[in-house]
Amino acid sequence: MNFTLFFTAVFALLFPLSVLSAPVHVSRDVYVPAVILPNSSSVWTVGSTQTVTWDTSNPPSQITNPTGSIRLRKGNKTLSTDLISGFSILDGKVQVQVPSVEPGDDWRVVLFGDSGNWSGAFTIKN
């Protein structure tokens, strides 16, 4: 009988703690701005400075991650090095230096912030 009383008392004391430790739901919006440039008409030269542009119209009031970064993607592989990072996703454009990469017409930029948004395929040449 004492064991049952003890177990009930411990349970009654600990149960409210499990309710208090439940995660609080915070409403957050995912912002997915479309990349405008580069596009299929763009040709970048290794070593040049280029502008990446994206649509900043209609951003949500609460952006989960407002800090952006940009990487290159070729085929199905996104490179691990940022071309640039630490800018506001609301800036709408940044300049990047084109690194020494394999030439090709299947390059894309990936804009990271709230999510990863890809540009259309474009060309990088030597």
Chimera marker file (.cmm) of the C-alpha trace (Angstrom):
<marker_set name="trace">
<marker id="1" x="0.000" y="0.000" z="0.000" r="1" g="1" b="0" radius="0.5"/>
<marker id="2" x="2.813" y="2.428" z="0.861" r="1" g="1" b="0" radius="0.5"/>
<marker id="3" x="4.466" y="1.744" z="-2.504" r="1" g="1" b="0" radius="0.5"/>
<marker id="4" x="1.263" y="2.607" z="-4.369" r="1" g="1" b="0" radius="0.5"/>
<marker id="5" x="0.834" y="5.809" z="-2.390" r="1" g="1" b="0" radius="0.5"/>
<marker id="6" x="4.477" y="6.768" z="-2.989" r="1" g="1" b="0" radius="0.5"/>
<marker id="7" x="4.231" y="6.048" z="-6.743" r="1" g="1" b="0" radius="0.5"/>
<marker id="8" x="1.012" y="8.065" z="-7.049" r="1" g="1" b="0" radius="0.5"/>
<marker id="9" x="2.558" y="11.023" z="-5.205" r="1" g="1" b="0" radius="0.5"/>
<marker id="10" x="5.694" y="10.999" z="-7.403" r="1" g="1" b="0" radius="0.5"/>
<marker id="11" x="3.599" y="10.732" z="-10.564" r="1" g="1" b="0" radius="0.5"/>
<marker id="12" x="1.333" y="13.572" z="-9.428" r="1" g="1" b="0" radius="0.5"/>
<marker id="13" x="4.377" y="15.789" z="-8.815" r="1" g="1" b="0" radius="0.5"/>
<marker id="14" x="6.244" y="14.951" z="-12.039" r="1" g="1" b="0" radius="0.5"/>
<marker id="15" x="3.356" y="14.935" z="-14.537" r="1" g="1" b="0" radius="0.5"/>
<marker id="16" x="2.933" y="18.746" z="-14.547" r="1" g="1" b="0" radius="0.5"/>
<marker id="17" x="6.632" y="19.093" z="-15.456" r="1" g="1" b="0" radius="0.5"/>
<marker id="18" x="6.111" y="17.115" z="-18.653" r="1" g="1" b="0" radius="0.5"/>
<marker id="19" x="3.349" y="19.496" z="-19.689" r="1" g="1" b="0" radius="0.5"/>
<marker id="20" x="5.483" y="22.545" z="-18.895" r="1" g="1" b="0" radius="0.5"/>
<marker id="21" x="8.365" y="21.245" z="-20.997" r="1" g="1" b="0" radius="0.5"/>
<marker id="22" x="6.262" y="20.805" z="-24.138" r="1" g="1" b="0" radius="0.5"/>
<marker id="23" x="7.612" y="22.851" z="-27.064" r="1" g="1" b="0" radius="0.5"/>
<marker id="24" x="5.846" y="26.098" z="-27.837" r="1" g="1" b="0" radius="0.5"/>
<marker id="25" x="4.631" y="26.401" z="-31.414" r="1" g="1" b="0" radius="0.5"/>
<marker id="26" x="5.875" y="29.610" z="-33.003" r="1" g="1" b="0" radius="0.5"/>
<marker id="27" x="4.356" y="30.538" z="-36.333" r="1" g="1" b="0" radius="0.5"/>
<marker id="28" x="7.045" y="31.091" z="-38.965" r="1" g="1" b="0" radius="0.5"/>
<marker id="29" x="6.744" y="31.731" z="-42.655" r="1" g="1" b="0" radius="0.5"/>
<marker id="30" x="9.020" y="30.204" z="-45.258" r="1" g="1" b="0" radius="0.5"/>
<marker id="31" x="10.130" y="32.806" z="-47.793" r="1" g="1" b="0" radius="0.5"/>
<marker id="32" x="10.898" y="31.461" z="-51.255" r="1" g="1" b="0" radius="0.5"/>
<marker id="33" x="12.050" y="34.364" z="-53.457" r="1" g="1" b="0" radius="0.5"/>
<marker id="34" x="12.514" y="33.417" z="-57.114" r="1" g="1" b="0" radius="0.5"/>
<marker id="35" x="16.006" y="33.888" z="-58.558" r="1" g="1" b="0" radius="0.5"/>
<marker id="36" x="15.786" y="36.267" z="-61.536" r="1" g="1" b="0" radius="0.5"/>
<marker id="37" x="19.447" y="36.417" z="-62.594" r="1" g="1" b="0" radius="0.5"/>
<marker id="38" x="21.371" y="34.500" z="-63.703" r="1" g="1" b="0" radius="0.5"/>
<marker id="39" x="19.042" y="32.893" z="-66.208" r="1" g="1" b="0" radius="0.5"/>
<marker id="40" x="19.332" y="30.835" z="-69.399" r="1" g="1" b="0" radius="0.5"/>
<marker id="41" x="20.671" y="33.878" z="-71.307" r="1" g="1" b="0" radius="0.5"/>
<marker id="42" x="23.444" y="34.526" z="-68.771" r="1" g="1" b="0" radius="0.5"/>
<marker id="43" x="27.083" y="33.747" z="-69.528" r="1" g="1" b="0" radius="0.5"/>
<marker id="44" x="29.576" y="34.171" z="-66.705" r="1" g="1" b="0" radius="0.5"/>
<marker id="45" x="33.346" y="34.216" z="-67.169" r="1" g="1" b="0" radius="0.5"/>
<marker id="46" x="35.650" y="32.699" z="-64.551" r="1" g="1" b="0" radius="0.5"/>
<marker id="47" x="37.211" y="35.508" z="-62.483" r="1" g="1" b="0" radius="0.5"/>
<marker id="48" x="34.533" y="38.083" z="-63.328" r="1" g="1" b="0" radius="0.5"/>
<marker id="49" x="32.171" y="39.797" z="-60.899" r="1" g="1" b="0" radius="0.5"/>
<marker id="50" x="28.491" y="39.053" z="-61.497" r="1" g="1" b="0" radius="0.5"/>
<marker id="51" x="25.217" y="40.132" z="-59.902" r="1" g="1" b="0" radius="0.5"/>
<marker id="52" x="22.734" y="37.580" z="-58.565" r="1" g="1" b="0" radius="0.5"/>
<marker id="53" x="19.211" y="39.046" z="-58.415" r="1" g="1" b="0" radius="0.5"/>
<marker id="54" x="16.052" y="37.659" z="-56.806" r="1" g="1" b="0" radius="0.5"/>
<marker id="55" x="12.446" y="38.797" z="-56.342" r="1" g="1" b="0" radius="0.5"/>
<marker id="56" x="11.837" y="40.434" z="-52.953" r="1" g="1" b="0" radius="0.5"/>
<marker id="57" x="8.183" y="41.327" z="-53.509" r="1" g="1" b="0" radius="0.5"/>
<marker id="58" x="5.677" y="40.142" z="-50.910" r="1" g="1" b="0" radius="0.5"/>
<marker id="59" x="7.951" y="38.889" z="-48.132" r="1" g="1" b="0" radius="0.5"/>
<marker id="60" x="6.181" y="37.444" z="-45.085" r="1" g="1" b="0" radius="0.5"/>
<marker id="61" x="6.147" y="39.463" z="-41.872" r="1" g="1" b="0" radius="0.5"/>
<marker id="62" x="8.130" y="36.796" z="-39.975" r="1" g="1" b="0" radius="0.5"/>
<marker id="63" x="10.996" y="35.277" z="-41.976" r="1" g="1" b="0" radius="0.5"/>
<marker id="64" x="12.490" y="32.202" z="-40.328" r="1" g="1" b="0" radius="0.5"/>
<marker id="65" x="16.043" y="32.880" z="-41.547" r="1" g="1" b="0" radius="0.5"/>
<marker id="66" x="16.622" y="36.379" z="-42.980" r="1" g="1" b="0" radius="0.5"/>
<marker id="67" x="20.364" y="35.844" z="-43.570" r="1" g="1" b="0" radius="0.5"/>
<marker id="68" x="21.292" y="34.573" z="-47.018" r="1" g="1" b="0" radius="0.5"/>
<marker id="69" x="24.089" y="32.722" z="-48.740" r="1" g="1" b="0" radius="0.5"/>
<marker id="70" x="24.700" y="31.758" z="-52.357" r="1" g="1" b="0" radius="0.5"/>
<marker id="71" x="26.384" y="28.666" z="-53.770" r="1" g="1" b="0" radius="0.5"/>
<marker id="72" x="26.961" y="27.269" z="-57.226" r="1" g="1" b="0" radius="0.5"/>
<marker id="73" x="25.314" y="24.058" z="-58.395" r="1" g="1" b="0" radius="0.5"/>
<marker id="74" x="26.293" y="21.928" z="-61.393" r="1" g="1" b="0" radius="0.5"/>
<marker id="75" x="24.022" y="19.101" z="-62.430" r="1" g="1" b="0" radius="0.5"/>
<marker id="76" x="22.763" y="17.473" z="-59.235" r="1" g="1" b="0" radius="0.5"/>
<marker id="77" x="25.627" y="18.633" z="-56.991" r="1" g="1" b="0" radius="0.5"/>
<marker id="78" x="25.656" y="21.854" z="-54.965" r="1" g="1" b="0" radius="0.5"/>
<marker id="79" x="29.188" y="23.016" z="-54.187" r="1" g="1" b="0" radius="0.5"/>
<marker id="80" x="30.047" y="23.207" z="-50.492" r="1" g="1" b="0" radius="0.5"/>
<marker id="81" x="31.654" y="26.670" z="-50.597" r="1" g="1" b="0" radius="0.5"/>
<marker id="82" x="29.576" y="29.849" z="-50.414" r="1" g="1" b="0" radius="0.5"/>
<marker id="83" x="30.142" y="32.426" z="-53.148" r="1" g="1" b="0" radius="0.5"/>
<marker id="84" x="28.894" y="34.952" z="-50.603" r="1" g="1" b="0" radius="0.5"/>
<marker id="85" x="27.081" y="34.818" z="-47.267" r="1" g="1" b="0" radius="0.5"/>
<marker id="86" x="25.826" y="37.019" z="-44.451" r="1" g="1" b="0" radius="0.5"/>
<marker id="87" x="23.575" y="39.322" z="-46.489" r="1" g="1" b="0" radius="0.5"/>
<marker id="88" x="19.901" y="40.089" z="-45.886" r="1" g="1" b="0" radius="0.5"/>
<marker id="89" x="17.574" y="37.920" z="-47.952" r="1" g="1" b="0" radius="0.5"/>
<marker id="90" x="15.552" y="41.120" z="-48.463" r="1" g="1" b="0" radius="0.5"/>
<marker id="91" x="18.443" y="42.870" z="-50.302" r="1" g="1" b="0" radius="0.5"/>
<marker id="92" x="17.297" y="41.495" z="-53.657" r="1" g="1" b="0" radius="0.5"/>
<marker id="93" x="20.769" y="41.346" z="-55.178" r="1" g="1" b="0" radius="0.5"/>
<marker id="94" x="24.429" y="40.726" z="-54.373" r="1" g="1" b="0" radius="0.5"/>
<marker id="95" x="27.638" y="40.656" z="-56.349" r="1" g="1" b="0" radius="0.5"/>
<marker id="96" x="29.724" y="37.492" z="-56.496" r="1" g="1" b="0" radius="0.5"/>
<marker id="97" x="33.139" y="36.607" z="-57.887" r="1" g="1" b="0" radius="0.5"/>
<marker id="98" x="32.988" y="33.693" z="-60.337" r="1" g="1" b="0" radius="0.5"/>
<marker id="99" x="35.423" y="31.035" z="-59.074" r="1" g="1" b="0" radius="0.5"/>
<marker id="100" x="37.627" y="28.833" z="-61.208" r="1" g="1" b="0" radius="0.5"/>
<marker id="101" x="35.256" y="25.997" z="-62.077" r="1" g="1" b="0" radius="0.5"/>
<marker id="102" x="34.734" y="23.591" z="-64.947" r="1" g="1" b="0" radius="0.5"/>
<marker id="103" x="33.101" y="25.394" z="-67.898" r="1" g="1" b="0" radius="0.5"/>
<marker id="104" x="29.591" y="24.263" z="-68.754" r="1" g="1" b="0" radius="0.5"/>
<marker id="105" x="26.040" y="25.284" z="-69.550" r="1" g="1" b="0" radius="0.5"/>
<marker id="106" x="24.352" y="23.502" z="-66.639" r="1" g="1" b="0" radius="0.5"/>
<marker id="107" x="25.386" y="25.771" z="-63.771" r="1" g="1" b="0" radius="0.5"/>
<marker id="108" x="22.844" y="27.270" z="-61.359" r="1" g="1" b="0" radius="0.5"/>
<marker id="109" x="23.049" y="29.491" z="-58.319" r="1" g="1" b="0" radius="0.5"/>
<marker id="110" x="21.319" y="28.361" z="-55.151" r="1" g="1" b="0" radius="0.5"/>
<marker id="111" x="19.989" y="31.115" z="-52.883" r="1" g="1" b="0" radius="0.5"/>
<marker id="112" x="19.818" y="29.946" z="-49.284" r="1" g="1" b="0" radius="0.5"/>
<marker id="113" x="17.939" y="31.742" z="-46.531" r="1" g="1" b="0" radius="0.5"/>
<marker id="114" x="14.620" y="30.347" z="-45.486" r="1" g="1" b="0" radius="0.5"/>
<marker id="115" x="14.956" y="27.691" z="-48.155" r="1" g="1" b="0" radius="0.5"/>
<marker id="116" x="17.074" y="26.872" z="-51.179" r="1" g="1" b="0" radius="0.5"/>
<marker id="117" x="15.925" y="28.475" z="-54.410" r="1" g="1" b="0" radius="0.5"/>
<marker id="118" x="17.665" y="27.661" z="-57.693" r="1" g="1" b="0" radius="0.5"/>
<marker id="119" x="18.201" y="29.869" z="-60.686" r="1" g="1" b="0" radius="0.5"/>
<marker id="120" x="17.658" y="28.608" z="-64.183" r="1" g="1" b="0" radius="0.5"/>
<marker id="121" x="20.619" y="26.895" z="-65.820" r="1" g="1" b="0" radius="0.5"/>
<marker id="122" x="23.284" y="29.247" z="-67.192" r="1" g="1" b="0" radius="0.5"/>
<marker id="123" x="26.762" y="29.076" z="-68.703" r="1" g="1" b="0" radius="0.5"/>
<marker id="124" x="30.168" y="29.569" z="-67.100" r="1" g="1" b="0" radius="0.5"/>
<marker id="125" x="33.140" y="29.824" z="-69.474" r="1" g="1" b="0" radius="0.5"/>
<marker id="126" x="36.887" y="30.387" z="-69.138" r="1" g="1" b="0" radius="0.5"/>
<link id1="1" id2="2" r="1" g="1" b="0" radius="0.2"/>
<link id1="2" id2="3" r="1" g="1" b="0" radius="0.2"/>
<link id1="3" id2="4" r="1" g="1" b="0" radius="0.2"/>
<link id1="4" id2="5" r="1" g="1" b="0" radius="0.2"/>
<link id1="5" id2="6" r="1" g="1" b="0" radius="0.2"/>
<link id1="6" id2="7" r="1" g="1" b="0" radius="0.2"/>
<link id1="7" id2="8" r="1" g="1" b="0" radius="0.2"/>
<link id1="8" id2="9" r="1" g="1" b="0" radius="0.2"/>
<link id1="9" id2="10" r="1" g="1" b="0" radius="0.2"/>
<link id1="10" id2="11" r="1" g="1" b="0" radius="0.2"/>
<link id1="11" id2="12" r="1" g="1" b="0" radius="0.2"/>
<link id1="12" id2="13" r="1" g="1" b="0" radius="0.2"/>
<link id1="13" id2="14" r="1" g="1" b="0" radius="0.2"/>
<link id1="14" id2="15" r="1" g="1" b="0" radius="0.2"/>
<link id1="15" id2="16" r="1" g="1" b="0" radius="0.2"/>
<link id1="16" id2="17" r="1" g="1" b="0" radius="0.2"/>
<link id1="17" id2="18" r="1" g="1" b="0" radius="0.2"/>
<link id1="18" id2="19" r="1" g="1" b="0" radius="0.2"/>
<link id1="19" id2="20" r="1" g="1" b="0" radius="0.2"/>
<link id1="20" id2="21" r="1" g="1" b="0" radius="0.2"/>
<link id1="21" id2="22" r="1" g="1" b="0" radius="0.2"/>
<link id1="22" id2="23" r="1" g="1" b="0" radius="0.2"/>
<link id1="23" id2="24" r="1" g="1" b="0" radius="0.2"/>
<link id1="24" id2="25" r="1" g="1" b="0" radius="0.2"/>
<link id1="25" id2="26" r="1" g="1" b="0" radius="0.2"/>
<link id1="26" id2="27" r="1" g="1" b="0" radius="0.2"/>
<link id1="27" id2="28" r="1" g="1" b="0" radius="0.2"/>
<link id1="28" id2="29" r="1" g="1" b="0" radius="0.2"/>
<link id1="29" id2="30" r="1" g="1" b="0" radius="0.2"/>
<link id1="30" id2="31" r="1" g="1" b="0" radius="0.2"/>
<link id1="31" id2="32" r="1" g="1" b="0" radius="0.2"/>
<link id1="32" id2="33" r="1" g="1" b="0" radius="0.2"/>
<link id1="33" id2="34" r="1" g="1" b="0" radius="0.2"/>
<link id1="34" id2="35" r="1" g="1" b="0" radius="0.2"/>
<link id1="35" id2="36" r="1" g="1" b="0" radius="0.2"/>
<link id1="36" id2="37" r="1" g="1" b="0" radius="0.2"/>
<link id1="37" id2="38" r="1" g="1" b="0" radius="0.2"/>
<link id1="38" id2="39" r="1" g="1" b="0" radius="0.2"/>
<link id1="39" id2="40" r="1" g="1" b="0" radius="0.2"/>
<link id1="40" id2="41" r="1" g="1" b="0" radius="0.2"/>
<link id1="41" id2="42" r="1" g="1" b="0" radius="0.2"/>
<link id1="42" id2="43" r="1" g="1" b="0" radius="0.2"/>
<link id1="43" id2="44" r="1" g="1" b="0" radius="0.2"/>
<link id1="44" id2="45" r="1" g="1" b="0" radius="0.2"/>
<link id1="45" id2="46" r="1" g="1" b="0" radius="0.2"/>
<link id1="46" id2="47" r="1" g="1" b="0" radius="0.2"/>
<link id1="47" id2="48" r="1" g="1" b="0" radius="0.2"/>
<link id1="48" id2="49" r="1" g="1" b="0" radius="0.2"/>
<link id1="49" id2="50" r="1" g="1" b="0" radius="0.2"/>
<link id1="50" id2="51" r="1" g="1" b="0" radius="0.2"/>
<link id1="51" id2="52" r="1" g="1" b="0" radius="0.2"/>
<link id1="52" id2="53" r="1" g="1" b="0" radius="0.2"/>
<link id1="53" id2="54" r="1" g="1" b="0" radius="0.2"/>
<link id1="54" id2="55" r="1" g="1" b="0" radius="0.2"/>
<link id1="55" id2="56" r="1" g="1" b="0" radius="0.2"/>
<link id1="56" id2="57" r="1" g="1" b="0" radius="0.2"/>
<link id1="57" id2="58" r="1" g="1" b="0" radius="0.2"/>
<link id1="58" id2="59" r="1" g="1" b="0" radius="0.2"/>
<link id1="59" id2="60" r="1" g="1" b="0" radius="0.2"/>
<link id1="60" id2="61" r="1" g="1" b="0" radius="0.2"/>
<link id1="61" id2="62" r="1" g="1" b="0" radius="0.2"/>
<link id1="62" id2="63" r="1" g="1" b="0" radius="0.2"/>
<link id1="63" id2="64" r="1" g="1" b="0" radius="0.2"/>
<link id1="64" id2="65" r="1" g="1" b="0" radius="0.2"/>
<link id1="65" id2="66" r="1" g="1" b="0" radius="0.2"/>
<link id1="66" id2="67" r="1" g="1" b="0" radius="0.2"/>
<link id1="67" id2="68" r="1" g="1" b="0" radius="0.2"/>
<link id1="68" id2="69" r="1" g="1" b="0" radius="0.2"/>
<link id1="69" id2="70" r="1" g="1" b="0" radius="0.2"/>
<link id1="70" id2="71" r="1" g="1" b="0" radius="0.2"/>
<link id1="71" id2="72" r="1" g="1" b="0" radius="0.2"/>
<link id1="72" id2="73" r="1" g="1" b="0" radius="0.2"/>
<link id1="73" id2="74" r="1" g="1" b="0" radius="0.2"/>
<link id1="74" id2="75" r="1" g="1" b="0" radius="0.2"/>
<link id1="75" id2="76" r="1" g="1" b="0" radius="0.2"/>
<link id1="76" id2="77" r="1" g="1" b="0" radius="0.2"/>
<link id1="77" id2="78" r="1" g="1" b="0" radius="0.2"/>
<link id1="78" id2="79" r="1" g="1" b="0" radius="0.2"/>
<link id1="79" id2="80" r="1" g="1" b="0" radius="0.2"/>
<link id1="80" id2="81" r="1" g="1" b="0" radius="0.2"/>
<link id1="81" id2="82" r="1" g="1" b="0" radius="0.2"/>
<link id1="82" id2="83" r="1" g="1" b="0" radius="0.2"/>
<link id1="83" id2="84" r="1" g="1" b="0" radius="0.2"/>
<link id1="84" id2="85" r="1" g="1" b="0" radius="0.2"/>
<link id1="85" id2="86" r="1" g="1" b="0" radius="0.2"/>
<link id1="86" id2="87" r="1" g="1" b="0" radius="0.2"/>
<link id1="87" id2="88" r="1" g="1" b="0" radius="0.2"/>
<link id1="88" id2="89" r="1" g="1" b="0" radius="0.2"/>
<link id1="89" id2="90" r="1" g="1" b="0" radius="0.2"/>
<link id1="90" id2="91" r="1" g="1" b="0" radius="0.2"/>
<link id1="91" id2="92" r="1" g="1" b="0" radius="0.2"/>
<link id1="92" id2="93" r="1" g="1" b="0" radius="0.2"/>
<link id1="93" id2="94" r="1" g="1" b="0" radius="0.2"/>
<link id1="94" id2="95" r="1" g="1" b="0" radius="0.2"/>
<link id1="95" id2="96" r="1" g="1" b="0" radius="0.2"/>
<link id1="96" id2="97" r="1" g="1" b="0" radius="0.2"/>
<link id1="97" id2="98" r="1" g="1" b="0" radius="0.2"/>
<link id1="98" id2="99" r="1" g="1" b="0" radius="0.2"/>
<link id1="99" id2="100" r="1" g="1" b="0" radius="0.2"/>
<link id1="100" id2="101" r="1" g="1" b="0" radius="0.2"/>
<link id1="101" id2="102" r="1" g="1" b="0" radius="0.2"/>
<link id1="102" id2="103" r="1" g="1" b="0" radius="0.2"/>
<link id1="103" id2="104" r="1" g="1" b="0" radius="0.2"/>
<link id1="104" id2="105" r="1" g="1" b="0" radius="0.2"/>
<link id1="105" id2="106" r="1" g="1" b="0" radius="0.2"/>
<link id1="106" id2="107" r="1" g="1" b="0" radius="0.2"/>
<link id1="107" id2="108" r="1" g="1" b="0" radius="0.2"/>
<link id1="108" id2="109" r="1" g="1" b="0" radius="0.2"/>
<link id1="109" id2="110" r="1" g="1" b="0" radius="0.2"/>
<link id1="110" id2="111" r="1" g="1" b="0" radius="0.2"/>
<link id1="111" id2="112" r="1" g="1" b="0" radius="0.2"/>
<link id1="112" id2="113" r="1" g="1" b="0" radius="0.2"/>
<link id1="113" id2="114" r="1" g="1" b="0" radius="0.2"/>
<link id1="114" id2="115" r="1" g="1" b="0" radius="0.2"/>
<link id1="115" id2="116" r="1" g="1" b="0" radius="0.2"/>
<link id1="116" id2="117" r="1" g="1" b="0" radius="0.2"/>
<link id1="117" id2="118" r="1" g="1" b="0" radius="0.2"/>
<link id1="118" id2="119" r="1" g="1" b="0" radius="0.2"/>
<link id1="119" id2="120" r="1" g="1" b="0" radius="0.2"/>
<link id1="120" id2="121" r="1" g="1" b="0" radius="0.2"/>
<link id1="121" id2="122" r="1" g="1" b="0" radius="0.2"/>
<link id1="122" id2="123" r="1" g="1" b="0" radius="0.2"/>
<link id1="123" id2="124" r="1" g="1" b="0" radius="0.2"/>
<link id1="124" id2="125" r="1" g="1" b="0" radius="0.2"/>
<link id1="125" id2="126" r="1" g="1" b="0" radius="0.2"/>
</marker_set>
